[in-house]
């Protein structure tokens, strides 16, 4: 299992949610890489590289990427997925903006808001406004 985590940041500092997302990716088993997208993100990439369990940091650094526009992120991530089994992002406003687009382009089910990884293909997530938990198993090639 090879997972790609899309970093959440403000072009200066890494968001804490990224570390939690790396932990979830590691629970799926295998190798974890982080993709840092933005403008002037050298310091963010250094922070990402320091996270436990991260094999490599990929950087997309360009002035046109200063804002996390869904179309640009999808255009960067989808071609990279030929080398990965899973793509993860923090369940933030930004992640919720571009992840549905990536899932649609990959023609896979999006599994949102996971709270626990049971295996590489089985996850626990809240439903009914968080009042119940659901176990979801994905048979898609990409998660």
The first five atom37 places (N, CA, C, CB, O) and aatype in JSON, in Angstrom:
{
  "aatype": [20, 20, 20, 20, 20, 20, 20, 20, 20, 20, 20, 20, 20, 20, 20, 20, 20, 20, 20, 20, 20, 20, 20, 20, 20, 20, 20, 20, 20, 20, 20, 20, 20, 20, 20, 20, 20, 20, 20, 20, 20, 20, 20, 20, 20, 20, 20, 20, 20, 20, 20, 20, 20, 20, 20, 20, 20, 20, 20, 20, 20, 20, 20, 20, 20, 20, 20, 20, 20, 20, 20, 20, 20, 20, 20, 20, 20, 20, 20, 20, 20, 20, 20, 20, 20, 20, 20, 20, 20, 20, 20, 20, 20, 20, 20, 20, 20, 20, 20, 20, 20, 20, 20, 20, 20, 20, 20, 20, 20, 20, 20, 20, 20, 20, 20, 20, 20, 20, 20, 20, 20, 20, 20, 20, 20, 20, 20, 20, 20, 20, 20, 20, 20, 20, 20, 20, 20, 20, 20, 20, 20, 20, 20],
  "atom_mask": [
    [1, 1, 1, 1, 1],
    [1, 1, 1, 1, 1],
    [1, 1, 1, 1, 1],
    [1, 1, 1, 1, 1],
    [1, 1, 1, 1, 1],
    [1, 1, 1, 1, 1],
    [1, 1, 1, 1, 1],
    [1, 1, 1, 1, 1],
    [1, 1, 1, 1, 1],
    [1, 1, 1, 1, 1],
    [1, 1, 1, 1, 1],
    [1, 1, 1, 1, 1],
    [1, 1, 1, 1, 1],
    [1, 1, 1, 1, 1],
    [1, 1, 1, 1, 1],
    [1, 1, 1, 1, 1],
    [1, 1, 1, 1, 1],
    [1, 1, 1, 1, 1],
    [1, 1, 1, 1, 1],
    [1, 1, 1, 1, 1],
    [1, 1, 1, 1, 1],
    [1, 1, 1, 1, 1],
    [1, 1, 1, 1, 1],
    [1, 1, 1, 1, 1],
    [1, 1, 1, 1, 1],
    [1, 1, 1, 1, 1],
    [1, 1, 1, 1, 1],
    [1, 1, 1, 1, 1],
    [1, 1, 1, 1, 1],
    [1, 1, 1, 1, 1],
    [1, 1, 1, 1, 1],
    [1, 1, 1, 1, 1],
    [1, 1, 1, 1, 1],
    [1, 1, 1, 1, 1],
    [1, 1, 1, 1, 1],
    [1, 1, 1, 1, 1],
    [1, 1, 1, 1, 1],
    [1, 1, 1, 1, 1],
    [1, 1, 1, 1, 1],
    [1, 1, 1, 1, 1],
    [1, 1, 1, 1, 1],
    [1, 1, 1, 1, 1],
    [1, 1, 1, 1, 1],
    [1, 1, 1, 1, 1],
    [1, 1, 1, 1, 1],
    [1, 1, 1, 1, 1],
    [1, 1, 1, 1, 1],
    [1, 1, 1, 1, 1],
    [1, 1, 1, 1, 1],
    [1, 1, 1, 1, 1],
    [1, 1, 1, 1, 1],
    [1, 1, 1, 1, 1],
    [1, 1, 1, 1, 1],
    [1, 1, 1, 1, 1],
    [1, 1, 1, 1, 1],
    [1, 1, 1, 1, 1],
    [1, 1, 1, 1, 1],
    [1, 1, 1, 1, 1],
    [1, 1, 1, 1, 1],
    [1, 1, 1, 1, 1],
    [1, 1, 1, 1, 1],
    [1, 1, 1, 1, 1],
    [1, 1, 1, 1, 1],
    [1, 1, 1, 1, 1],
    [1, 1, 1, 1, 1],
    [1, 1, 1, 1, 1],
    [1, 1, 1, 1, 1],
    [1, 1, 1, 1, 1],
    [1, 1, 1, 1, 1],
    [1, 1, 1, 1, 1],
    [1, 1, 1, 1, 1],
    [1, 1, 1, 1, 1],
    [1, 1, 1, 1, 1],
    [1, 1, 1, 1, 1],
    [1, 1, 1, 1, 1],
    [1, 1, 1, 1, 1],
    [1, 1, 1, 1, 1],
    [1, 1, 1, 1, 1],
    [1, 1, 1, 1, 1],
    [1, 1, 1, 1, 1],
    [1, 1, 1, 1, 1],
    [1, 1, 1, 1, 1],
    [1, 1, 1, 1, 1],
    [1, 1, 1, 1, 1],
    [1, 1, 1, 1, 1],
    [1, 1, 1, 1, 1],
    [1, 1, 1, 1, 1],
    [1, 1, 1, 1, 1],
    [1, 1, 1, 1, 1],
    [1, 1, 1, 1, 1],
    [1, 1, 1, 1, 1],
    [1, 1, 1, 1, 1],
    [1, 1, 1, 1, 1],
    [1, 1, 1, 1, 1],
    [1, 1, 1, 1, 1],
    [1, 1, 1, 1, 1],
    [1, 1, 1, 1, 1],
    [1, 1, 1, 1, 1],
    [1, 1, 1, 1, 1],
    [1, 1, 1, 1, 1],
    [1, 1, 1, 1, 1],
    [1, 1, 1, 1, 1],
    [1, 1, 1, 1, 1],
    [1, 1, 1, 1, 1],
    [1, 1, 1, 1, 1],
    [1, 1, 1, 1, 1],
    [1, 1, 1, 1, 1],
    [1, 1, 1, 1, 1],
    [1, 1, 1, 1, 1],
    [1, 1, 1, 1, 1],
    [1, 1, 1, 1, 1],
    [1, 1, 1, 1, 1],
    [1, 1, 1, 1, 1],
    [1, 1, 1, 1, 1],
    [1, 1, 1, 1, 1],
    [1, 1, 1, 1, 1],
    [1, 1, 1, 1, 1],
    [1, 1, 1, 1, 1],
    [1, 1, 1, 1, 1],
    [1, 1, 1, 1, 1],
    [1, 1, 1, 1, 1],
    [1, 1, 1, 1, 1],
    [1, 1, 1, 1, 1],
    [1, 1, 1, 1, 1],
    [1, 1, 1, 1, 1],
    [1, 1, 1, 1, 1],
    [1, 1, 1, 1, 1],
    [1, 1, 1, 1, 1],
    [1, 1, 1, 1, 1],
    [1, 1, 1, 1, 1],
    [1, 1, 1, 1, 1],
    [1, 1, 1, 1, 1],
    [1, 1, 1, 1, 1],
    [1, 1, 1, 1, 1],
    [1, 1, 1, 1, 1],
    [1, 1, 1, 1, 1],
    [1, 1, 1, 1, 1],
    [1, 1, 1, 1, 1],
    [1, 1, 1, 1, 1],
    [1, 1, 1, 1, 1],
    [1, 1, 1, 1, 1],
    [1, 1, 1, 1, 1],
    [1, 1, 1, 1, 1]
  ],
  "atom_positions": [
    [[0.85, -1.18, 0.0], [0.0, 0.0, 0.0], [0.89, 1.23, 0.0], [-0.97, 0.0, 1.23], [1.78, 1.38, 0.84]],
    [[0.64, 2.1, -0.93], [1.35, 3.39, -1.02], [0.3, 4.49, -0.93], [2.2, 3.5, -2.35], [-0.64, 4.52, -1.72]],
    [[0.47, 5.39, 0.01], [-0.51, 6.45, 0.23], [0.12, 7.82, -0.02], [-1.08, 6.39, 1.64], [1.28, 8.06, 0.29]],
    [[-0.69, 8.7, -0.58], [-0.3, 10.1, -0.8], [-1.18, 10.96, 0.09], [-0.43, 10.51, -2.32], [-2.41, 10.89, 0.01]],
    [[-0.56, 11.76, 0.94], [-1.28, 12.69, 1.81], [-1.09, 14.09, 1.24], [-0.78, 12.61, 3.3], [0.04, 14.51, 0.98]],
    [[-2.19, 14.8, 1.06], [-2.12, 16.18, 0.58], [-2.05, 17.08, 1.81], [-3.36, 16.54, -0.33], [-2.96, 17.1, 2.63]],
    [[-0.95, 17.82, 1.93], [-0.71, 18.65, 3.11], [-1.67, 19.82, 3.19], [0.71, 19.16, 3.11], [-1.99, 20.45, 2.18]],
    [[-2.11, 20.1, 4.39], [-2.92, 21.29, 4.69], [-1.96, 22.3, 5.34], [-4.16, 20.95, 5.63], [-1.27, 21.96, 6.29]],
    [[-1.94, 23.53, 4.82], [-1.01, 24.54, 5.34], [-1.47, 25.92, 4.92], [0.43, 24.28, 4.84], [-2.44, 26.07, 4.17]],
    [[-0.77, 26.93, 5.41], [-1.09, 28.32, 5.05], [0.04, 28.97, 4.25], [-1.37, 29.14, 6.31], [0.18, 30.19, 4.26]],
    [[0.82, 28.16, 3.56], [1.99, 28.57, 2.77], [3.17, 28.98, 3.66], [1.63, 29.72, 1.84], [4.21, 29.4, 3.16]],
    [[3.0, 28.86, 4.97], [4.08, 29.17, 5.91], [4.29, 28.03, 6.89], [3.76, 30.47, 6.67], [5.42, 27.61, 7.13]],
    [[3.18, 27.52, 7.45], [3.24, 26.47, 8.46], [2.3, 25.33, 8.11], [2.9, 27.03, 9.84], [1.25, 25.53, 7.51]],
    [[2.71, 24.14, 8.5], [1.89, 22.94, 8.31], [0.77, 22.92, 9.34], [2.76, 21.66, 8.42], [1.0, 23.21, 10.52]],
    [[-0.43, 22.59, 8.91], [-1.57, 22.46, 9.81], [-1.44, 21.16, 10.6], [-2.92, 22.51, 9.02], [-1.01, 20.15, 10.05]],
    [[-1.8, 21.17, 11.88], [-1.74, 19.96, 12.72], [-2.54, 18.81, 12.13], [-2.25, 20.27, 14.11], [-2.2, 17.65, 12.34]],
    [[-3.59, 19.12, 11.39], [-4.44, 18.07, 10.82], [-3.67, 17.2, 9.84], [-5.64, 18.7, 10.11], [-4.03, 16.04, 9.62]],
    [[-2.62, 17.73, 9.25], [-1.82, 16.93, 8.31], [-1.13, 15.79, 9.04], [-0.77, 17.81, 7.6], [-1.09, 14.67, 8.52]],
    [[-0.59, 16.03, 10.2], [0.04, 14.98, 10.99], [-0.94, 13.87, 11.34], [0.64, 15.55, 12.25], [-0.58, 12.7, 11.32]],
    [[-2.15, 14.24, 11.67], [-3.19, 13.25, 11.99], [-3.56, 12.44, 10.75], [-4.43, 13.94, 12.57], [-3.87, 11.25, 10.84]],
    [[-3.54, 13.09, 9.61], [-3.84, 12.39, 8.37], [-2.72, 11.42, 8.01], [-4.06, 13.4, 7.23], [-2.98, 10.33, 7.49]],
    [[-1.49, 11.8, 8.27], [-0.35, 10.89, 8.06], [-0.51, 9.66, 8.97], [1.0, 11.61, 8.34], [-0.25, 8.54, 8.54]],
    [[-0.93, 9.86, 10.2], [-1.16, 8.74, 11.12], [-2.2, 7.78, 10.56], [-1.61, 9.26, 12.5], [-2.02, 6.56, 10.64]],
    [[-3.27, 8.32, 9.99], [-4.3, 7.47, 9.37], [-3.73, 6.71, 8.18], [-5.51, 8.32, 8.93], [-4.02, 5.53, 7.99]],
    [[-2.92, 7.38, 7.37], [-2.32, 6.73, 6.21], [-1.38, 5.61, 6.64], [-1.56, 7.75, 5.35], [-1.35, 4.55, 6.01]],
    [[-0.62, 5.83, 7.69], [0.28, 4.8, 8.2], [-0.5, 3.59, 8.72], [1.16, 5.37, 9.31], [-0.04, 2.46, 8.6]],
    [[-1.68, 3.84, 9.29], [-2.51, 2.75, 9.8], [-3.03, 1.86, 8.67], [-3.69, 3.31, 10.59], [-3.39, 0.71, 8.9]],
    [[-3.05, 2.39, 7.45], [-3.46, 1.6, 6.3], [-2.36, 0.64, 5.88], [-3.84, 2.52, 5.13], [-2.61, -0.31, 5.14]],
    [[-1.14, 0.88, 6.35], [0.0, 0.03, 6.01], [0.74, 0.57, 4.8], [-0.46, -1.4, 5.74], [0.16, 1.25, 3.95]],
    [[2.02, 0.28, 4.73], [2.81, 0.67, 3.57], [3.5, 2.0, 3.72], [1.94, 0.72, 2.37], [3.73, 2.48, 4.84]],
    [[3.83, 2.6, 2.61], [4.62, 3.83, 2.55], [3.71, 5.04, 2.43], [5.6, 3.78, 1.38], [2.64, 4.98, 1.83]],
    [[4.17, 6.17, 3.01], [3.39, 7.4, 2.97], [4.26, 8.54, 2.45], [2.83, 7.75, 4.38], [5.35, 8.79, 2.96]],
    [[3.76, 9.21, 1.42], [4.39, 10.41, 0.88], [3.44, 11.58, 1.12], [4.72, 10.25, -0.65], [2.22, 11.4, 1.22]],
    [[4.0, 12.79, 1.2], [3.19, 14.0, 1.37], [3.38, 14.89, 0.17], [3.57, 14.75, 2.68], [4.5, 15.06, -0.32]],
    [[2.28, 15.46, -0.32], [2.32, 16.43, -1.4], [2.03, 17.81, -0.81], [1.29, 16.07, -2.53], [0.97, 18.03, -0.23]],
    [[2.97, 18.73, -0.97], [2.81, 20.11, -0.5], [2.58, 20.97, -1.74], [4.07, 20.6, 0.32], [3.43, 21.06, -2.62]],
    [[1.41, 21.6, -1.78], [1.02, 22.43, -2.92], [0.86, 23.87, -2.44], [-0.3, 21.91, -3.58], [0.17, 24.12, -1.46]],
    [[1.51, 24.82, -3.12], [1.35, 26.21, -2.74], [2.4, 27.09, -3.36], [1.38, 26.36, -1.25], [2.98, 26.75, -4.39]],
    [[2.65, 28.22, -2.71], [3.64, 29.18, -3.2], [4.59, 29.52, -2.06], [2.96, 30.46, -3.76], [4.15, 29.93, -0.99]],
    [[5.89, 29.34, -2.28], [6.88, 29.61, -1.25], [6.76, 28.65, -0.08], [6.76, 31.03, -0.76], [6.8, 29.06, 1.08]],
    [[6.61, 27.36, -0.4], [6.3, 26.36, 0.63], [7.51, 25.56, 1.1], [5.27, 25.4, 0.1], [7.35, 24.45, 1.6]],
    [[8.7, 26.1, 0.96], [9.91, 25.39, 1.38], [9.9, 25.03, 2.86], [11.12, 26.23, 1.08], [10.27, 23.91, 3.22]],
    [[9.49, 25.96, 3.71], [9.44, 25.68, 5.15], [8.37, 24.65, 5.48], [9.18, 26.96, 5.93], [8.56, 23.82, 6.36]],
    [[7.26, 24.71, 4.78], [6.18, 23.73, 4.98], [6.69, 22.33, 4.61], [4.93, 24.1, 4.14], [6.42, 21.36, 5.31]],
    [[7.41, 22.24, 3.51], [7.95, 20.95, 3.08], [8.92, 20.39, 4.11], [8.65, 21.1, 1.72], [8.95, 19.19, 4.34]],
    [[9.73, 21.26, 4.73], [10.65, 20.8, 5.77], [9.88, 20.25, 6.98], [11.58, 21.96, 6.22], [10.25, 19.22, 7.54]],
    [[8.8, 20.94, 7.36], [7.96, 20.46, 8.46], [7.35, 19.11, 8.11], [6.85, 21.47, 8.8], [7.31, 18.2, 8.94]],
    [[6.88, 18.98, 6.87], [6.25, 17.73, 6.42], [7.26, 16.59, 6.45], [5.67, 17.9, 5.01], [6.92, 15.47, 6.84]],
    [[8.48, 16.86, 6.03], [9.52, 15.82, 6.0], [9.87, 15.34, 7.4], [10.77, 16.35, 5.31], [10.35, 14.21, 7.57]],
    [[9.65, 16.17, 8.41], [9.98, 15.82, 9.79], [8.91, 14.95, 10.46], [10.19, 17.08, 10.6], [9.14, 14.44, 11.56]],
    [[7.76, 14.78, 9.83], [6.7, 13.96, 10.42], [7.11, 12.49, 10.42], [5.37, 14.15, 9.65], [7.68, 12.0, 9.44]],
    [[6.83, 11.8, 11.51], [7.17, 10.38, 11.63], [6.45, 9.55, 10.57], [6.81, 9.86, 13.03], [5.25, 9.71, 10.35]],
    [[7.19, 8.67, 9.91], [6.62, 7.75, 8.95], [6.57, 8.24, 7.52], [5.26, 7.42, 9.37], [6.18, 7.49, 6.62]],
    [[6.96, 9.49, 7.28], [6.92, 10.04, 5.93], [8.15, 9.59, 5.15], [6.84, 11.6, 5.97], [9.28, 9.79, 5.58]],
    [[7.9, 8.96, 4.0], [8.99, 8.49, 3.16], [9.55, 9.6, 2.29], [8.5, 7.34, 2.29], [10.77, 9.76, 2.18]],
    [[8.66, 10.38, 1.66], [9.1, 11.44, 0.74], [8.11, 12.59, 0.76], [9.25, 10.88, -0.7], [6.94, 12.42, 1.08]],
    [[8.62, 13.77, 0.4], [7.78, 14.95, 0.27], [7.85, 15.41, -1.18], [8.22, 16.08, 1.25], [8.93, 15.68, -1.7]],
    [[6.69, 15.5, -1.81], [6.59, 16.04, -3.17], [6.17, 17.5, -3.05], [5.56, 15.21, -4.05], [5.33, 17.83, -2.21]],
    [[6.74, 18.35, -3.87], [6.46, 19.78, -3.76], [5.97, 20.32, -5.1], [7.71, 20.56, -3.29], [6.6, 20.1, -6.14]],
    [[4.85, 21.01, -5.07], [4.35, 21.77, -6.22], [4.34, 23.22, -5.76], [2.9, 21.28, -6.71], [3.41, 23.65, -5.07]],
    [[5.36, 23.98, -6.14], [5.55, 25.35, -5.66], [5.49, 26.31, -6.84], [6.9, 25.5, -4.91], [6.37, 26.31, -7.71]],
    [[4.44, 27.12, -6.87], [4.26, 28.08, -7.95], [3.33, 29.18, -7.46], [3.7, 27.39, -9.23], [2.42, 28.92, -6.67]],
    [[3.53, 30.38, -7.93], [2.68, 31.51, -7.52], [1.2, 31.26, -7.83], [3.14, 32.8, -8.22], [0.33, 31.74, -7.12]],
    [[0.92, 30.5, -8.9], [-0.48, 30.23, -9.27], [-1.15, 29.25, -8.3], [-0.54, 29.66, -10.69], [-2.36, 29.05, -8.37]],
    [[-0.37, 28.65, -7.39], [-0.91, 27.67, -6.46], [-1.06, 28.22, -5.04], [-0.03, 26.45, -6.43], [-1.29, 27.46, -4.1]],
    [[-0.94, 29.54, -4.89], [-1.0, 30.14, -3.55], [-2.35, 29.88, -2.88], [-0.74, 31.65, -3.64], [-2.42, 29.74, -1.66]],
    [[-3.42, 29.8, -3.67], [-4.74, 29.47, -3.15], [-5.07, 28.04, -3.54], [-5.82, 30.46, -3.68], [-4.78, 27.62, -4.66]],
    [[-5.66, 27.3, -2.64], [-5.97, 25.88, -2.88], [-7.22, 25.75, -3.75], [-6.16, 25.12, -1.54], [-8.29, 25.38, -3.26]],
    [[-7.08, 26.05, -5.02], [-8.21, 25.96, -5.96], [-8.38, 24.5, -6.37], [-7.97, 26.87, -7.21], [-7.43, 23.84, -6.79]],
    [[-9.61, 23.99, -6.24], [-9.89, 22.57, -6.46], [-9.43, 22.08, -7.83], [-11.37, 22.31, -6.31], [-8.87, 20.99, -7.94]],
    [[-9.66, 22.87, -8.86], [-9.3, 22.44, -10.21], [-7.8, 22.25, -10.36], [-9.8, 23.46, -11.23], [-7.35, 21.3, -11.01]],
    [[-7.02, 23.12, -9.77], [-5.55, 23.01, -9.88], [-5.03, 21.84, -9.06], [-4.88, 24.31, -9.42], [-4.12, 21.14, -9.49]],
    [[-5.6, 21.63, -7.88], [-5.15, 20.52, -7.04], [-5.5, 19.2, -7.71], [-5.8, 20.6, -5.64], [-4.67, 18.29, -7.74]],
    [[-6.69, 19.08, -8.23], [-7.1, 17.85, -8.94], [-6.18, 17.58, -10.12], [-8.57, 17.97, -9.42], [-5.8, 16.44, -10.36]],
    [[-5.82, 18.62, -10.86], [-4.94, 18.45, -12.03], [-3.55, 17.97, -11.62], [-4.83, 19.77, -12.8], [-2.88, 17.29, -12.4]],
    [[-3.11, 18.31, -10.43], [-1.81, 17.85, -9.94], [-1.88, 16.42, -9.37], [-1.29, 18.8, -8.86], [-0.99, 15.61, -9.62]],
    [[-2.94, 16.13, -8.63], [-3.03, 14.87, -7.89], [-3.39, 13.68, -8.77], [-4.04, 15.0, -6.79], [-2.77, 12.62, -8.66]],
    [[-4.36, 13.82, -9.64], [-4.86, 12.68, -10.41], [-3.74, 11.98, -11.2], [-5.95, 13.14, -11.38], [-3.68, 10.75, -11.16]],
    [[-2.87, 12.68, -11.92], [-1.79, 11.97, -12.61], [-0.82, 11.24, -11.66], [-1.0, 12.94, -13.47], [-0.26, 10.2, -12.02]],
    [[-0.64, 11.78, -10.47], [0.25, 11.14, -9.49], [-0.31, 9.82, -8.97], [0.49, 12.08, -8.32], [0.45, 8.97, -8.51]],
    [[-1.61, 9.64, -9.05], [-2.26, 8.47, -8.45], [-1.93, 7.17, -9.17], [-3.74, 8.66, -8.44], [-2.28, 6.09, -8.68]],
    [[-1.27, 7.23, -10.31], [-0.82, 6.0, -10.96], [0.17, 5.25, -10.08], [-0.17, 6.32, -12.33], [0.3, 4.03, -10.18]],
    [[0.87, 5.98, -9.2], [1.87, 5.38, -8.32], [1.39, 5.14, -6.89], [3.08, 6.25, -8.28], [2.16, 4.67, -6.06]],
    [[0.13, 5.44, -6.6], [-0.39, 5.33, -5.23], [-1.68, 4.51, -5.18], [-0.63, 6.72, -4.64], [-2.44, 4.45, -6.15]],
    [[-1.9, 3.89, -4.03], [-3.12, 3.11, -3.79], [-4.18, 3.92, -3.06], [-2.79, 1.87, -2.99], [-5.36, 3.57, -3.11]],
    [[-3.78, 4.99, -2.39], [-4.72, 5.79, -1.61], [-4.28, 7.24, -1.61], [-4.84, 5.26, -0.17], [-3.09, 7.54, -1.67]],
    [[-5.25, 8.14, -1.53], [-4.98, 9.56, -1.38], [-5.81, 10.04, -0.19], [-5.32, 10.37, -2.69], [-7.01, 9.76, -0.1]],
    [[-5.16, 10.76, 0.71], [-5.82, 11.25, 1.91], [-5.56, 12.74, 2.06], [-5.33, 10.49, 3.15], [-4.52, 13.26, 1.65]],
    [[-6.53, 13.42, 2.68], [-6.38, 14.84, 3.0], [-7.15, 15.11, 4.28], [-6.9, 15.76, 1.82], [-8.13, 14.42, 4.57]],
    [[-6.71, 16.1, 5.05], [-7.46, 16.45, 6.25], [-8.9, 16.85, 5.9], [-6.76, 17.59, 7.01], [-9.16, 17.4, 4.83]],
    [[-9.81, 16.56, 6.82], [-11.23, 16.88, 6.6], [-11.49, 18.34, 6.98], [-12.15, 15.93, 7.43], [-12.32, 18.64, 7.85]],
    [[-10.78, 19.22, 6.32], [-10.93, 20.66, 6.53], [-11.74, 21.24, 5.37], [-9.54, 21.36, 6.64], [-12.1, 20.52, 4.44]],
    [[-12.01, 22.51, 5.44], [-12.74, 23.17, 4.35], [-12.01, 22.96, 3.02], [-12.91, 24.67, 4.64], [-12.64, 22.7, 1.99]],
    [[-10.7, 23.08, 3.04], [-9.92, 22.91, 1.82], [-10.02, 21.48, 1.29], [-8.47, 23.28, 2.07], [-10.29, 21.27, 0.11]],
    [[-9.79, 20.51, 2.17], [-9.87, 19.1, 1.75], [-11.25, 18.73, 1.24], [-9.49, 18.19, 2.9], [-11.39, 17.98, 0.28]],
    [[-12.27, 19.27, 1.88], [-13.64, 18.98, 1.46], [-13.97, 19.64, 0.13], [-14.63, 19.44, 2.53], [-14.94, 19.27, -0.53]],
    [[-13.16, 20.61, -0.27], [-13.35, 21.28, -1.55], [-12.81, 20.46, -2.71], [-12.69, 22.65, -1.53], [-13.48, 20.3, -3.73]],
    [[-11.58, 19.93, -2.57], [-10.97, 19.27, -3.72], [-11.09, 17.75, -3.73], [-9.54, 19.63, -3.77], [-10.99, 17.15, -4.8]],
    [[-11.29, 17.1, -2.59], [-11.32, 15.63, -2.57], [-12.47, 15.03, -3.38], [-11.4, 15.15, -1.16], [-12.26, 14.01, -4.04]],
    [[-13.69, 15.6, -3.36], [-14.75, 15.01, -4.21], [-14.38, 15.04, -5.69], [-16.06, 15.76, -4.0], [-14.7, 14.12, -6.44]],
    [[-13.71, 16.09, -6.1], [-13.29, 16.23, -7.5], [-12.26, 15.17, -7.85], [-12.71, 17.64, -7.75], [-12.32, 14.58, -8.93]],
    [[-11.3, 14.92, -6.95], [-10.28, 13.9, -7.17], [-10.92, 12.52, -7.23], [-9.2, 13.95, -6.07], [-10.6, 11.73, -8.11]],
    [[-11.82, 12.23, -6.3], [-12.5, 10.93, -6.28], [-13.29, 10.71, -7.58], [-13.44, 10.84, -5.07], [-13.27, 9.62, -8.14]],
    [[-13.96, 11.75, -8.03], [-14.74, 11.62, -9.27], [-13.83, 11.35, -10.47], [-15.56, 12.9, -9.52], [-14.14, 10.5, -11.3]],
    [[-12.72, 12.05, -10.55], [-11.79, 11.84, -11.67], [-11.17, 10.45, -11.63], [-10.68, 12.9, -11.64], [-10.88, 9.87, -12.68]],
    [[-10.97, 9.91, -10.42], [-10.41, 8.56, -10.28], [-11.5, 7.48, -10.39], [-9.68, 8.42, -8.95], [-11.2, 6.29, -10.43]],
    [[-12.76, 7.91, -10.43], [-13.92, 7.01, -10.51], [-13.94, 6.04, -9.32], [-13.9, 6.23, -11.83], [-14.09, 4.83, -9.49]],
    [[-13.78, 6.62, -8.12], [-13.82, 5.83, -6.89], [-14.74, 6.5, -5.87], [-12.4, 5.65, -6.3], [-15.07, 7.68, -5.99]],
    [[-15.15, 5.71, -4.88], [-15.96, 6.22, -3.8], [-15.09, 7.07, -2.86], [-16.64, 5.05, -3.02], [-13.97, 6.69, -2.53]],
    [[-15.62, 8.21, -2.46], [-14.93, 9.01, -1.47], [-15.4, 8.57, -0.09], [-15.17, 10.53, -1.69], [-16.61, 8.49, 0.16]],
    [[-14.48, 8.3, 0.79], [-14.82, 7.92, 2.16], [-14.44, 9.11, 3.04], [-14.08, 6.59, 2.62], [-13.26, 9.34, 3.3]],
    [[-15.43, 9.85, 3.48], [-15.21, 11.12, 4.17], [-15.18, 10.96, 5.68], [-16.27, 12.1, 3.79], [-15.79, 10.06, 6.25]],
    [[-14.44, 11.88, 6.31], [-14.48, 12.07, 7.76], [-14.13, 10.83, 8.56], [-15.83, 12.55, 8.16], [-14.71, 10.62, 9.63]],
    [[-13.22, 10.0, 8.1], [-12.92, 8.77, 8.83], [-12.36, 9.1, 10.22], [-11.92, 7.89, 8.05], [-11.6, 10.05, 10.4]],
    [[-12.77, 8.28, 11.19], [-12.29, 8.46, 12.56], [-11.38, 7.31, 12.98], [-13.46, 8.57, 13.53], [-10.67, 7.41, 13.99]],
    [[-11.4, 6.23, 12.21], [-10.56, 5.08, 12.54], [-10.28, 4.27, 11.28], [-11.23, 4.2, 13.62], [-11.15, 4.1, 10.42]],
    [[-9.05, 3.77, 11.18], [-8.67, 2.88, 10.09], [-8.6, 1.47, 10.67], [-7.29, 3.31, 9.43], [-7.8, 1.21, 11.57]],
    [[-9.44, 0.57, 10.15], [-9.43, -0.81, 10.62], [-8.46, -1.66, 9.79], [-10.83, -1.4, 10.56], [-7.83, -2.58, 10.31]],
    [[-8.36, -1.34, 8.5], [-7.43, -2.01, 7.6], [-7.27, -1.12, 6.37], [-7.93, -3.46, 7.2], [-7.82, -0.02, 6.32]],
    [[-6.52, -1.59, 5.4], [-6.27, -0.78, 4.2], [-7.54, -0.49, 3.4], [-5.28, -1.49, 3.31], [-7.56, 0.41, 2.57]],
    [[-8.6, -1.26, 3.65], [-9.83, -1.04, 2.9], [-11.07, -0.87, 3.78], [-10.05, -2.18, 1.95], [-12.19, -0.81, 3.25]],
    [[-10.91, -0.81, 5.09], [-12.05, -0.73, 6.0], [-11.86, 0.42, 6.99], [-12.24, -2.07, 6.76], [-10.81, 0.54, 7.63]],
    [[-12.89, 1.26, 7.09], [-12.8, 2.49, 7.86], [-14.06, 2.7, 8.68], [-12.57, 3.69, 6.93], [-15.12, 2.17, 8.35]],
    [[-13.94, 3.48, 9.75], [-15.09, 3.88, 10.56], [-15.29, 5.37, 10.35], [-14.88, 3.53, 12.09], [-14.34, 6.15, 10.37]],
    [[-16.56, 5.75, 10.14], [-16.88, 7.16, 9.91], [-18.22, 7.49, 10.54], [-16.9, 7.48, 8.39], [-19.08, 6.61, 10.67]],
    [[-18.42, 8.74, 10.94], [-19.7, 9.12, 11.55], [-20.79, 9.32, 10.5], [-19.54, 10.41, 12.37], [-20.52, 9.73, 9.37]],
    [[-22.01, 9.01, 10.89], [-23.19, 9.29, 10.07], [-24.26, 9.88, 10.97], [-23.71, 7.99, 9.35], [-24.09, 9.92, 12.19]],
    [[-25.34, 10.34, 10.4], [-26.44, 10.95, 11.15], [-25.94, 12.05, 12.08], [-27.19, 9.88, 11.95], [-26.17, 12.01, 13.29]],
    [[-25.26, 13.02, 11.5], [-24.73, 14.18, 12.22], [-23.86, 13.77, 13.4], [-25.87, 15.04, 12.72], [-23.83, 14.44, 14.43]],
    [[-23.13, 12.66, 13.22], [-22.2, 12.2, 14.25], [-22.83, 11.38, 15.35], [-21.53, 13.36, 14.84], [-22.16, 11.02, 16.32]],
    [[-24.12, 11.08, 15.23], [-24.83, 10.34, 16.27], [-24.65, 8.83, 16.15], [-26.28, 10.67, 16.24], [-25.03, 8.09, 17.06]],
    [[-24.09, 8.37, 15.06], [-23.85, 6.93, 14.87], [-22.56, 6.76, 14.09], [-25.05, 6.24, 14.12], [-22.14, 7.65, 13.34]],
    [[-21.93, 5.61, 14.27], [-20.7, 5.31, 13.54], [-20.98, 4.18, 12.56], [-19.55, 4.93, 14.52], [-21.72, 3.24, 12.87]],
    [[-20.38, 4.28, 11.39], [-20.58, 3.3, 10.32], [-19.22, 2.73, 9.91], [-21.31, 3.93, 9.1], [-18.25, 3.47, 9.77]],
    [[-19.18, 1.42, 9.73], [-17.97, 0.79, 9.2], [-18.17, 0.62, 7.7], [-17.69, -0.6, 9.9], [-19.17, 0.08, 7.25]],
    [[-17.19, 1.11, 6.95], [-17.27, 1.13, 5.49], [-16.09, 0.32, 4.94], [-17.26, 2.59, 4.94], [-14.94, 0.53, 5.33]],
    [[-16.39, -0.59, 4.02], [-15.33, -1.34, 3.33], [-15.38, -0.97, 1.85], [-15.5, -2.89, 3.53], [-16.43, -1.06, 1.22]],
    [[-14.26, -0.57, 1.32], [-14.18, -0.16, -0.08], [-13.54, -1.26, -0.92], [-13.4, 1.15, -0.21], [-12.49, -1.8, -0.56]],
    [[-14.17, -1.56, -2.04], [-13.61, -2.53, -2.97], [-12.92, -1.85, -4.15], [-14.69, -3.47, -3.47], [-12.43, -2.52, -5.06]],
    [[-12.89, -0.51, -4.13], [-12.22, 0.24, -5.19], [-10.72, -0.03, -5.18], [-12.48, 1.75, -5.04], [-10.14, -0.31, -4.13]],
    [[-10.1, 0.04, -6.35], [-8.65, -0.16, -6.46], [-7.89, 0.95, -5.73], [-8.23, -0.21, -7.94], [-6.83, 0.7, -5.15]],
    [[-8.42, 2.15, -5.78], [-7.81, 3.3, -5.11], [-8.73, 3.72, -3.96], [-7.59, 4.49, -6.12], [-9.95, 3.69, -4.09]],
    [[-8.13, 4.1, -2.88], [-8.9, 4.54, -1.71], [-8.72, 6.04, -1.54], [-8.45, 3.78, -0.42], [-9.28, 6.63, -0.61]]
  ]
}
